[in-house]
Amino acid sequence: MSLWVVDTDPVELQPNYTEDDLQIVIKAVYKQILGNAYLMESERNQTAESLLRNRDITVRGFVRAIAKSDLYRSLFFESVSQYRFIELNCKHFLGRPPIEQAEISYHVGIYNESGYEAEIDSYLDSQEYLANFGENIVPYSRSSSTTVGIKNVGFNRTFALDRGFASSDVSSNAAILIQDLGANLPTKIKAPTSGGGTPSNRSKRFRITVRKGSSTPLYKRSNMTYEVNYQQMTQKIQSIQRMGGTIVSITEVT
C-alpha cells in the first residue's frame, strides 16, 4: 500500500493526439490544478476544453484557464487564508511546496500590488514552469524525490502537502507550512491519519526505495531498499539525501 505520493510519468499532449489522448490530458490537468477535488460534469470548463481541442491554446493555456476560473478561485482563494492560497499555487502549478518565507512574501507582494490574475500568471510565466513543463506537459509533483534545483527540505514539505491519492486540497483551508517557513524550521514527516483522524500505528514499518546517487560509492546497485519504523524515518531520509540518493517511494510494509 502506498503511503504517500510516488513519482509518476509526466502527461504530455503530443502533436498528433487523439481524442482519447486529449481526455487523458484534460483529466490530469483537472486533478493536478484542482488538488484532487471532486469535479462534477457541470463544473468542467467546456470553453477551455474546446480551445485546447482546436489547438487554440496549449496545455499551459488550459492550465491558466482553470487556474483563473471561478471554480479555482472559490476553492483555493475565497475560502482559504492568503498563505494557504500561495502554498497551494506552488503545489498545483510548480509541482512543489514553497521552500522559504521569502517566496511567500514575494507572492503576497504580487497579489497586493497587481491582483489575483497576476499572482496566477507569476507561476505560469515563470522560467521554472517553462523549464519543467513547457507548453504541453501537465504540471506534476516534482519533489516527491530529490530533484535538481529543489532543496532537500522540499521533500518533507511535499509529504506535508500531499497526503496520498485519496486526499484533497479542499479538506484544509489553513496553511500547513506557515510556521516552518516563518521560523525557517525543517518540516517533520508525519504519518497520515486514518478515517477517524487518529494517527496511524507508529509501530508499523515502512520501505524506502532509493535510486543510486550519481557520485557516491555508498550505493552499489541501481536501486536499494530500506525498512524502518516510523520513528526512524526522518533520520533515514536525511541520511539518504546527504549521500546523494534519490528517494523513489515510501510504502508501508504490509
Secondary structure as a PSIPRED ss2 file (coil, helix, strand):
# PSIPRED VFORMAT (PSIPRED V4.0)

   1 M C   1.000  0.000  0.000
   2 S E   0.000  0.000  1.000
   3 L C   1.000  0.000  0.000
   4 W C   1.000  0.000  0.000
   5 V C   1.000  0.000  0.000
   6 V C   1.000  0.000  0.000
   7 D C   1.000  0.000  0.000
   8 T C   1.000  0.000  0.000
   9 D C   1.000  0.000  0.000
  10 P C   1.000  0.000  0.000
  11 V C   1.000  0.000  0.000
  12 E E   0.000  0.000  1.000
  13 L C   1.000  0.000  0.000
  14 Q C   1.000  0.000  0.000
  15 P C   1.000  0.000  0.000
  16 N C   1.000  0.000  0.000
  17 Y C   1.000  0.000  0.000
  18 T C   1.000  0.000  0.000
  19 E H   0.000  1.000  0.000
  20 D H   0.000  1.000  0.000
  21 D H   0.000  1.000  0.000
  22 L H   0.000  1.000  0.000
  23 Q H   0.000  1.000  0.000
  24 I H   0.000  1.000  0.000
  25 V H   0.000  1.000  0.000
  26 I H   0.000  1.000  0.000
  27 K H   0.000  1.000  0.000
  28 A H   0.000  1.000  0.000
  29 V H   0.000  1.000  0.000
  30 Y H   0.000  1.000  0.000
  31 K H   0.000  1.000  0.000
  32 Q H   0.000  1.000  0.000
  33 I H   0.000  1.000  0.000
  34 L C   1.000  0.000  0.000
  35 G C   1.000  0.000  0.000
  36 N C   1.000  0.000  0.000
  37 A C   1.000  0.000  0.000
  38 Y C   1.000  0.000  0.000
  39 L C   1.000  0.000  0.000
  40 M C   1.000  0.000  0.000
  41 E H   0.000  1.000  0.000
  42 S H   0.000  1.000  0.000
  43 E H   0.000  1.000  0.000
  44 R C   1.000  0.000  0.000
  45 N C   1.000  0.000  0.000
  46 Q H   0.000  1.000  0.000
  47 T H   0.000  1.000  0.000
  48 A H   0.000  1.000  0.000
  49 E H   0.000  1.000  0.000
  50 S H   0.000  1.000  0.000
  51 L H   0.000  1.000  0.000
  52 L H   0.000  1.000  0.000
  53 R H   0.000  1.000  0.000
  54 N C   1.000  0.000  0.000
  55 R C   1.000  0.000  0.000
  56 D C   1.000  0.000  0.000
  57 I C   1.000  0.000  0.000
  58 T C   1.000  0.000  0.000
  59 V H   0.000  1.000  0.000
  60 R H   0.000  1.000  0.000
  61 G H   0.000  1.000  0.000
  62 F H   0.000  1.000  0.000
  63 V H   0.000  1.000  0.000
  64 R H   0.000  1.000  0.000
  65 A H   0.000  1.000  0.000
  66 I H   0.000  1.000  0.000
  67 A H   0.000  1.000  0.000
  68 K C   1.000  0.000  0.000
  69 S C   1.000  0.000  0.000
  70 D H   0.000  1.000  0.000
  71 L H   0.000  1.000  0.000
  72 Y H   0.000  1.000  0.000
  73 R H   0.000  1.000  0.000
  74 S H   0.000  1.000  0.000
  75 L H   0.000  1.000  0.000
  76 F H   0.000  1.000  0.000
  77 F C   1.000  0.000  0.000
  78 E C   1.000  0.000  0.000
  79 S C   1.000  0.000  0.000
  80 V C   1.000  0.000  0.000
  81 S C   1.000  0.000  0.000
  82 Q H   0.000  1.000  0.000
  83 Y H   0.000  1.000  0.000
  84 R H   0.000  1.000  0.000
  85 F H   0.000  1.000  0.000
  86 I H   0.000  1.000  0.000
  87 E H   0.000  1.000  0.000
  88 L H   0.000  1.000  0.000
  89 N H   0.000  1.000  0.000
  90 C H   0.000  1.000  0.000
  91 K H   0.000  1.000  0.000
  92 H H   0.000  1.000  0.000
  93 F H   0.000  1.000  0.000
  94 L H   0.000  1.000  0.000
  95 G C   1.000  0.000  0.000
  96 R C   1.000  0.000  0.000
  97 P C   1.000  0.000  0.000
  98 P C   1.000  0.000  0.000
  99 I C   1.000  0.000  0.000
 100 E C   1.000  0.000  0.000
 101 Q H   0.000  1.000  0.000
 102 A H   0.000  1.000  0.000
 103 E H   0.000  1.000  0.000
 104 I H   0.000  1.000  0.000
 105 S H   0.000  1.000  0.000
 106 Y H   0.000  1.000  0.000
 107 H H   0.000  1.000  0.000
 108 V H   0.000  1.000  0.000
 109 G H   0.000  1.000  0.000
 110 I H   0.000  1.000  0.000
 111 Y H   0.000  1.000  0.000
 112 N H   0.000  1.000  0.000
 113 E H   0.000  1.000  0.000
 114 S H   0.000  1.000  0.000
 115 G C   1.000  0.000  0.000
 116 Y H   0.000  1.000  0.000
 117 E H   0.000  1.000  0.000
 118 A H   0.000  1.000  0.000
 119 E H   0.000  1.000  0.000
 120 I H   0.000  1.000  0.000
 121 D H   0.000  1.000  0.000
 122 S H   0.000  1.000  0.000
 123 Y H   0.000  1.000  0.000
 124 L H   0.000  1.000  0.000
 125 D C   1.000  0.000  0.000
 126 S C   1.000  0.000  0.000
 127 Q H   0.000  1.000  0.000
 128 E H   0.000  1.000  0.000
 129 Y H   0.000  1.000  0.000
 130 L H   0.000  1.000  0.000
 131 A H   0.000  1.000  0.000
 132 N H   0.000  1.000  0.000
 133 F H   0.000  1.000  0.000
 134 G C   1.000  0.000  0.000
 135 E C   1.000  0.000  0.000
 136 N C   1.000  0.000  0.000
 137 I E   0.000  0.000  1.000
 138 V C   1.000  0.000  0.000
 139 P C   1.000  0.000  0.000
 140 Y C   1.000  0.000  0.000
 141 S C   1.000  0.000  0.000
 142 R C   1.000  0.000  0.000
 143 S C   1.000  0.000  0.000
 144 S C   1.000  0.000  0.000
 145 S C   1.000  0.000  0.000
 146 T C   1.000  0.000  0.000
 147 T C   1.000  0.000  0.000
 148 V C   1.000  0.000  0.000
 149 G C   1.000  0.000  0.000
 150 I C   1.000  0.000  0.000
 151 K C   1.000  0.000  0.000
 152 N C   1.000  0.000  0.000
 153 V H   0.000  1.000  0.000
 154 G H   0.000  1.000  0.000
 155 F H   0.000  1.000  0.000
 156 N H   0.000  1.000  0.000
 157 R H   0.000  1.000  0.000
 158 T H   0.000  1.000  0.000
 159 F H   0.000  1.000  0.000
 160 A H   0.000  1.000  0.000
 161 L H   0.000  1.000  0.000
 162 D C   1.000  0.000  0.000
 163 R C   1.000  0.000  0.000
 164 G C   1.000  0.000  0.000
 165 F C   1.000  0.000  0.000
 166 A C   1.000  0.000  0.000
 167 S C   1.000  0.000  0.000
 168 S C   1.000  0.000  0.000
 169 D H   0.000  1.000  0.000
 170 V H   0.000  1.000  0.000
 171 S H   0.000  1.000  0.000
 172 S C   1.000  0.000  0.000
 173 N C   1.000  0.000  0.000
 174 A C   1.000  0.000  0.000
 175 A C   1.000  0.000  0.000
 176 I C   1.000  0.000  0.000
 177 L C   1.000  0.000  0.000
 178 I H   0.000  1.000  0.000
 179 Q H   0.000  1.000  0.000
 180 D H   0.000  1.000  0.000
 181 L H   0.000  1.000  0.000
 182 G H   0.000  1.000  0.000
 183 A C   1.000  0.000  0.000
 184 N C   1.000  0.000  0.000
 185 L C   1.000  0.000  0.000
 186 P C   1.000  0.000  0.000
 187 T C   1.000  0.000  0.000
 188 K C   1.000  0.000  0.000
 189 I C   1.000  0.000  0.000
 190 K C   1.000  0.000  0.000
 191 A C   1.000  0.000  0.000
 192 P C   1.000  0.000  0.000
 193 T E   0.000  0.000  1.000
 194 S C   1.000  0.000  0.000
 195 G C   1.000  0.000  0.000
 196 G C   1.000  0.000  0.000
 197 G C   1.000  0.000  0.000
 198 T C   1.000  0.000  0.000
 199 P E   0.000  0.000  1.000
 200 S C   1.000  0.000  0.000
 201 N C   1.000  0.000  0.000
 202 R C   1.000  0.000  0.000
 203 S C   1.000  0.000  0.000
 204 K C   1.000  0.000  0.000
 205 R E   0.000  0.000  1.000
 206 F E   0.000  0.000  1.000
 207 R E   0.000  0.000  1.000
 208 I E   0.000  0.000  1.000
 209 T E   0.000  0.000  1.000
 210 V E   0.000  0.000  1.000
 211 R E   0.000  0.000  1.000
 212 K C   1.000  0.000  0.000
 213 G C   1.000  0.000  0.000
 214 S C   1.000  0.000  0.000
 215 S C   1.000  0.000  0.000
 216 T C   1.000  0.000  0.000
 217 P C   1.000  0.000  0.000
 218 L C   1.000  0.000  0.000
 219 Y C   1.000  0.000  0.000
 220 K C   1.000  0.000  0.000
 221 R C   1.000  0.000  0.000
 222 S C   1.000  0.000  0.000
 223 N E   0.000  0.000  1.000
 224 M E   0.000  0.000  1.000
 225 T E   0.000  0.000  1.000
 226 Y E   0.000  0.000  1.000
 227 E E   0.000  0.000  1.000
 228 V E   0.000  0.000  1.000
 229 N E   0.000  0.000  1.000
 230 Y H   0.000  1.000  0.000
 231 Q H   0.000  1.000  0.000
 232 Q H   0.000  1.000  0.000
 233 M H   0.000  1.000  0.000
 234 T H   0.000  1.000  0.000
 235 Q H   0.000  1.000  0.000
 236 K H   0.000  1.000  0.000
 237 I H   0.000  1.000  0.000
 238 Q H   0.000  1.000  0.000
 239 S H   0.000  1.000  0.000
 240 I H   0.000  1.000  0.000
 241 Q H   0.000  1.000  0.000
 242 R H   0.000  1.000  0.000
 243 M C   1.000  0.000  0.000
 244 G C   1.000  0.000  0.000
 245 G C   1.000  0.000  0.000
 246 T E   0.000  0.000  1.000
 247 I E   0.000  0.000  1.000
 248 V E   0.000  0.000  1.000
 249 S E   0.000  0.000  1.000
 250 I E   0.000  0.000  1.000
 251 T E   0.000  0.000  1.000
 252 E E   0.000  0.000  1.000
 253 V C   1.000  0.000  0.000
 254 T C   1.000  0.000  0.000
